[in-house]
């Protein structure tokens, strides 16, 4: 379901032309044993190759969601200019794992119990939790509120 909502969110960000910012947070589920390593790998690619590389790597992960594993992380990272050695070294860092754990804590505090889980922060400071992979038109309507 995360792979299904990902392009929907990309489309919304693009169509709102700078009015919507997408701030990604990880919420790896225990039921998906490769979710946490994938989240850690994504954080490492972002740190080592930049924000744009993070998003490209996220696309790579969703395209390969059924086969997530070390070789998939390495192939995606290598394609973005991150060496296998640098990726491995980064993935072993406790501060990167803590970053993913902090994302989880924040998501849970906001009501996240499953994925996908999004939170819309409106310009007046109010928030709306949006669980699930909503269709484009429904999510767009919520963003516009």
VENMO-V449687 format. One record per residue. PSI is psi in whole degrees, 0 to 359 (NA if undefined). Layout:
psi={PSI,PSI}
This chain:
psi={330,319,331,321,338,308,332,315,321,316,317,314,316,314,332,0,62,353,343,129,137,114,112,135,146,143,68,127,144,328,348,93,338,0,316,311,325,319,317,317,319,317,320,315,318,318,320,333,357,170,317,320,323,311,321,322,320,317,319,316,316,326,336,26,324,347,26,131,173,312,326,317,315,315,315,317,315,320,339,11,10,125,156,320,317,320,312,313,315,318,342,354,129,330,330,316,322,324,317,319,321,320,317,313,317,314,316,321,333,0,5,123,345,180,153,154,119,153,127,126,113,163,337,3,352,158,159,122,137,91,149,169,81,149,157,308,321,316,320,319,320,321,323,339,NA}
